[in-house]
Amino acid sequence: MSDNALKIPTMAEMAANNEMPEVLFWVGCAGSFDDRYKKVTLAFTKILDQVGIRFAVLGTEESCTGDPARRAGNEFTFQMLALGNIQVLNMYGVKKIVTACPHCFNTLKNEYPALGGHYEVVHHSTFLQGLINEGRLGLQGGGAFKGKKITFHDSCYLGRANDIYEAPRQVLETLDAELVEMKRCKTKGLCCGAGGGQMFKEPEPGRKDVNIERVEEAIATGASTIAVACPFCMVMMSDGVKNKEKEDQIRVYDLAELLIAQQDS
């Protein structure tokens, strides 16, 4: 690691120094292990560092939230993972959590309270929107995306499950780009095809895979960028673009990556 590399403290390190972060960044499985989504983790932590947010991660003490297990019907594994995470979070006295994964967000926010895990949980789209509104995250118009068409794919667990539609769009508005909506969006948005545990198995036989249908809708907007705010959506939309052999014309990025690219342009 270079001298300029971002130093991210763990909760254990902070606790050893009798310190408490403003927020715990819940990285999630994809943000920790998937090579593509690691870039999102780095982009978001870079933003947190730039605006002076004191944050920490659990590091090796973070386990899967149990979302895929519960969606696939394995309640025992879900509760085992959830109770383990809650024990760790409560031990450190965590109050506020921010995560870039809607699946983690939904589970931590809506399902952990029943098992004793009560926290303020914020998705990174809402967190970024707040930083922009407070003037802490300054963006200049006329950057890398000026005049370019961007379409946003609503994550099911962010949108329909938690009614968060405007935050990601308001973040995109700061890019000085043209936001073009797909035919099915917001409350009528179409799933990327990975929800309900489908991410980890082959789809059932049918006329067309869901992600192909969704990417066709994105292509129809004429957008050169598909913005997402979920690691599962990132995989499915990227695979759909590859299926259509459009990798040279259309790119898939997370909101945090778009903000960093705008700042660096």
C-alpha positions as CSV (number, residue, x, y, z in Angstrom):
1,M,0.0,0.0,0.0
2,S,1.4,3.4,-1.0
3,D,1.9,6.3,1.4
4,N,-1.0,8.1,-0.2
5,A,-3.4,5.1,0.3
6,L,-6.5,5.8,2.4
7,K,-6.1,4.6,5.9
8,I,-9.5,3.2,7.2
9,P,-9.7,2.4,10.9
10,T,-11.6,-0.6,12.2
11,M,-14.1,-0.3,15.0
12,A,-11.7,-2.4,17.1
13,E,-8.9,0.1,16.5
14,M,-11.1,3.1,17.4
15,A,-12.4,1.4,20.5
16,A,-8.9,0.7,21.7
17,N,-8.3,4.5,21.5
18,N,-11.6,5.3,23.2
19,E,-12.8,6.9,20.0
20,M,-16.2,6.6,18.2
21,P,-16.8,7.3,14.5
22,E,-19.6,9.4,13.2
23,V,-20.8,6.5,11.1
24,L,-19.9,2.8,10.6
25,F,-19.5,2.0,6.9
26,W,-21.0,-1.4,6.3
27,V,-19.0,-2.6,3.4
28,G,-21.0,-5.8,2.6
29,C,-19.9,-9.0,0.8
30,A,-19.8,-7.5,-2.7
31,G,-17.9,-4.4,-1.5
32,S,-15.3,-6.5,0.2
33,F,-14.8,-9.4,-2.3
34,D,-16.2,-8.6,-5.7
35,D,-13.4,-7.0,-7.8
36,R,-15.8,-4.7,-9.7
37,Y,-17.6,-3.5,-6.5
38,K,-14.4,-2.9,-4.6
39,K,-14.0,0.2,-6.9
40,V,-17.3,1.5,-5.5
41,T,-16.1,0.9,-1.9
42,L,-12.9,2.9,-2.7
43,A,-14.9,5.7,-4.4
44,F,-17.3,6.1,-1.5
45,T,-14.5,6.0,1.2
46,K,-12.6,8.6,-0.8
47,I,-15.6,10.8,-0.7
48,L,-16.1,10.3,3.1
49,D,-12.4,11.1,3.6
50,Q,-12.5,14.2,1.4
51,V,-15.5,15.7,3.3
52,G,-14.0,14.9,6.7
53,I,-16.4,12.3,7.9
54,R,-15.0,10.2,10.7
55,F,-15.9,6.7,9.8
56,A,-14.8,3.1,10.5
57,V,-15.4,-0.4,9.3
58,L,-15.8,-3.7,11.1
59,G,-13.2,-5.4,9.0
60,T,-13.0,-9.1,9.6
61,E,-15.7,-8.8,12.3
62,E,-18.3,-8.0,9.6
63,S,-20.2,-11.0,8.3
64,C,-22.9,-11.3,5.6
65,T,-26.1,-9.7,6.8
66,G,-27.9,-12.9,6.0
67,D,-30.1,-11.4,3.3
68,P,-29.4,-14.0,0.6
69,A,-30.1,-16.8,3.0
70,R,-33.4,-15.4,4.1
71,R,-34.5,-14.7,0.6
72,A,-33.6,-18.3,-0.4
73,G,-35.6,-19.6,2.5
74,N,-32.9,-20.6,4.9
75,E,-34.1,-18.8,8.0
76,F,-31.8,-20.6,10.4
77,T,-28.7,-19.3,8.6
78,F,-30.2,-15.8,8.4
79,Q,-30.8,-15.6,12.1
80,M,-27.4,-17.1,12.9
81,L,-25.6,-14.5,10.8
82,A,-27.9,-11.6,12.0
83,L,-27.5,-12.4,15.7
84,G,-23.7,-12.6,15.3
85,N,-23.6,-9.2,13.6
86,I,-25.9,-7.6,16.1
87,Q,-23.7,-8.8,19.0
88,V,-20.7,-7.2,17.4
89,L,-22.5,-3.9,16.6
90,N,-24.0,-3.6,20.0
91,M,-20.7,-4.4,21.7
92,Y,-19.2,-1.3,20.0
93,G,-22.3,0.8,20.7
94,V,-22.9,1.5,17.0
95,K,-25.6,4.1,16.4
96,K,-25.4,5.0,12.7
97,I,-24.6,2.8,9.7
98,V,-24.1,3.7,6.1
99,T,-23.9,1.1,3.3
100,A,-23.7,1.1,-0.5
101,C,-25.8,-2.1,-0.7
102,P,-29.6,-1.8,-0.7
103,H,-29.8,-5.5,0.4
104,C,-27.7,-4.8,3.4
105,F,-29.5,-1.5,3.9
106,N,-33.0,-3.2,3.9
107,T,-31.9,-6.0,6.2
108,L,-30.1,-3.9,8.7
109,K,-32.8,-1.3,8.8
110,N,-36.0,-3.3,8.6
111,E,-35.2,-6.8,9.8
112,Y,-32.5,-6.5,12.5
113,P,-34.7,-4.6,14.9
114,A,-36.8,-7.7,15.5
115,L,-33.7,-9.5,16.7
116,G,-32.4,-6.7,18.9
117,G,-30.4,-4.6,16.4
118,H,-31.6,-1.0,16.5
119,Y,-29.6,1.4,14.4
120,E,-30.0,4.5,12.2
121,V,-29.3,2.9,8.8
122,V,-28.7,5.1,5.7
123,H,-28.1,4.1,2.1
124,H,-25.1,5.8,0.5
125,S,-27.4,7.6,-2.1
126,T,-29.2,9.3,0.7
127,F,-26.0,10.0,2.5
128,L,-24.4,11.6,-0.6
129,Q,-27.5,13.6,-1.2
130,G,-27.2,15.0,2.3
131,L,-23.6,15.9,1.9
132,I,-24.4,17.8,-1.3
133,N,-27.4,19.6,0.2
134,E,-25.2,20.7,3.2
135,G,-22.6,22.0,0.9
136,R,-20.0,19.6,2.2
137,L,-19.6,17.9,-1.2
138,G,-19.0,20.5,-3.8
139,L,-19.3,19.7,-7.5
140,Q,-18.6,22.0,-10.4
141,G,-20.7,21.9,-13.5
142,G,-19.2,21.2,-16.9
143,G,-17.3,18.1,-15.9
144,A,-16.9,14.7,-17.4
145,F,-20.7,14.1,-17.9
146,K,-21.8,17.6,-19.1
147,G,-24.6,17.1,-21.6
148,K,-24.3,13.3,-21.7
149,K,-27.3,11.1,-21.2
150,I,-27.5,9.0,-18.0
151,T,-30.3,6.7,-17.1
152,F,-30.8,5.4,-13.5
153,H,-31.9,1.8,-12.7
154,D,-33.9,1.6,-9.5
155,S,-32.9,-1.1,-7.1
156,C,-35.9,-3.0,-5.8
157,Y,-34.7,-2.9,-2.2
158,L,-34.0,0.8,-2.4
159,G,-37.1,1.8,-4.4
160,R,-40.1,-0.3,-3.9
161,A,-39.0,-1.7,-0.6
162,N,-37.9,1.5,1.1
163,D,-39.4,4.3,-1.1
164,I,-36.1,5.9,-2.0
165,Y,-36.4,7.3,-5.5
166,E,-35.3,11.0,-5.4
167,A,-32.0,10.8,-3.5
168,P,-30.1,9.0,-6.3
169,R,-31.6,11.2,-8.9
170,Q,-30.7,14.4,-7.0
171,V,-27.2,13.1,-6.8
172,L,-27.1,12.6,-10.6
173,E,-28.5,16.1,-11.2
174,T,-25.3,17.5,-9.8
175,L,-23.3,16.0,-12.7
176,D,-24.7,18.5,-15.2
177,A,-25.8,15.6,-17.4
178,E,-29.2,14.8,-19.0
179,L,-31.1,12.2,-16.9
180,V,-33.3,10.1,-19.2
181,E,-35.7,7.7,-17.5
182,M,-36.4,4.2,-18.7
183,K,-40.0,3.3,-19.7
184,R,-40.4,1.4,-16.4
185,C,-38.9,3.4,-13.5
186,K,-39.5,4.4,-9.9
187,T,-42.6,2.6,-8.5
188,K,-43.0,0.8,-11.7
189,G,-39.3,-0.1,-12.2
190,L,-38.2,-3.5,-13.4
191,C,-36.0,-5.7,-11.2
192,C,-32.5,-6.4,-12.6
193,G,-33.2,-10.1,-12.1
194,A,-30.9,-10.8,-9.1
195,G,-33.4,-10.3,-6.2
196,G,-34.8,-13.0,-4.1
197,G,-31.6,-15.0,-4.1
198,Q,-31.6,-15.2,-7.9
199,M,-28.1,-13.6,-7.9
200,F,-26.6,-16.9,-6.8
201,K,-28.3,-19.3,-9.2
202,E,-29.1,-19.7,-12.9
203,P,-32.5,-18.4,-14.0
204,E,-35.4,-20.7,-14.7
205,P,-36.0,-21.5,-18.4
206,G,-37.9,-18.8,-20.2
207,R,-38.1,-16.6,-23.3
208,K,-35.7,-14.0,-22.0
209,D,-33.6,-13.3,-18.9
210,V,-34.8,-10.4,-16.8
211,N,-31.5,-8.5,-17.0
212,I,-31.6,-8.6,-20.8
213,E,-35.1,-7.1,-20.8
214,R,-33.9,-4.4,-18.5
215,V,-30.8,-3.5,-20.5
216,E,-32.9,-3.3,-23.6
217,E,-35.0,-0.6,-21.9
218,A,-31.8,1.2,-20.9
219,I,-30.4,1.1,-24.4
220,A,-33.7,2.5,-25.7
221,T,-33.1,5.7,-23.8
222,G,-30.0,6.5,-25.8
223,A,-28.0,6.9,-22.6
224,S,-24.2,6.2,-22.6
225,T,-24.1,5.6,-18.9
226,I,-26.3,3.4,-16.7
227,A,-26.2,4.5,-13.1
228,V,-26.9,2.0,-10.4
229,A,-26.8,2.0,-6.6
230,C,-26.6,-1.7,-5.8
231,P,-23.9,-4.4,-6.3
232,F,-26.4,-6.9,-7.6
233,C,-27.8,-4.5,-10.1
234,M,-24.2,-3.6,-11.1
235,V,-23.5,-7.3,-12.0
236,M,-26.8,-7.9,-13.8
237,M,-26.8,-4.6,-15.8
238,S,-23.1,-5.1,-16.8
239,D,-23.8,-8.7,-17.9
240,G,-26.7,-7.4,-20.0
241,V,-24.6,-4.8,-21.7
242,K,-22.0,-7.5,-22.5
243,N,-24.8,-9.7,-23.9
244,K,-25.7,-6.9,-26.3
245,E,-22.0,-6.3,-27.1
246,K,-22.4,-2.6,-26.2
247,E,-19.4,-2.4,-23.7
248,D,-17.7,0.2,-25.9
249,Q,-20.8,2.5,-26.1
250,I,-22.5,2.0,-22.7
251,R,-20.9,1.9,-19.2
252,V,-22.4,1.0,-15.9
253,Y,-21.3,3.0,-12.8
254,D,-22.3,3.4,-9.2
255,L,-23.3,6.9,-8.0
256,A,-20.2,7.2,-5.9
257,E,-18.0,6.4,-8.9
258,L,-19.8,9.1,-11.0
259,L,-19.2,11.7,-8.3
260,I,-15.5,10.9,-8.0
261,A,-15.1,11.0,-11.8
262,Q,-16.8,14.4,-11.9
263,Q,-14.4,15.7,-9.2
264,D,-11.4,14.3,-11.0
265,S,-12.4,15.6,-14.5
